[in-house]
Amino acid sequence: MQVSIHGADGETHDTIVGRPGAFSRACKAIELLKEHGVPSLNISCTVMNENAHQMDEMIQLARDLQVQSIRFLVLFSKGRGRQLNQWKIEEKLEMANKLRTLSDKNINSLKVQSGGFPSYYMIGNNAAIYGCPAGRSLMYISADGDVRACGNLDHTIGNIRDKKIMDLWHSDAMIGLRKKPSCDCPYTDICAGGCLANDYWSKMFNIDTTPIMT
């Protein structure tokens, strides 16, 4: 289970999401999930100008909340993200290097993961799946219950108020995302494809990015 927290303190997170008290409610949600025996908890943090300086503090927050991992995601030009400054490739490389350092430093206490940044580890020959996790290990649920394969995709698969989570997870749309891409890349056997929010990969998987009207 993944909970989005975009700042190491209430002021930063609440300003980013535009909702006072959101930080404390997100932290409370993690405590409630632990009380209900959720076996694995992860914090997701979208890195932008407003919180890029808090990577170390975010890791400490993840430790304090006793989650298993923290995932830093690069800012996408989606939704309100279209109104924000996007990272240049040099900045992404710089942050990827920092994430590698943070990952190596915390390897025995907390998994530090990333998404959308340039790879900072070599792809191992024994890799099972490397690439976009949408539909494989990721399913996004919005505040109103709409379900998508990823928060960066507009296509809605259904709503948890209408269908069971496992029925949505095993829906035709999600199963379709688990097929291997067909391309000439030498890594085809171990790669699950690139980001589905990218036009190239969405066409490769025949993703319909138009939202379902409900």
Secondary structure, 3 states (H helix, E strand, C coil): CEEECCCCCHHHHHHHHCCCCHHHHHHHHHHHHHHCCCCCCEEEEEECCCCHHHHHHHHHHHHHCCCCEEEEEECCCCHHHHHCCCCCHHHHHHHHHHHHHHHHHCCCCCEEEEECCCCCCCCCCCCCCEECCECCCECEECCCCEEECCCCCCCCCEECCCCCHHHHHCCHHHHHHCCCCCCCCCCCCCEEECCCCCHHHHHHCCCCCCCCCC
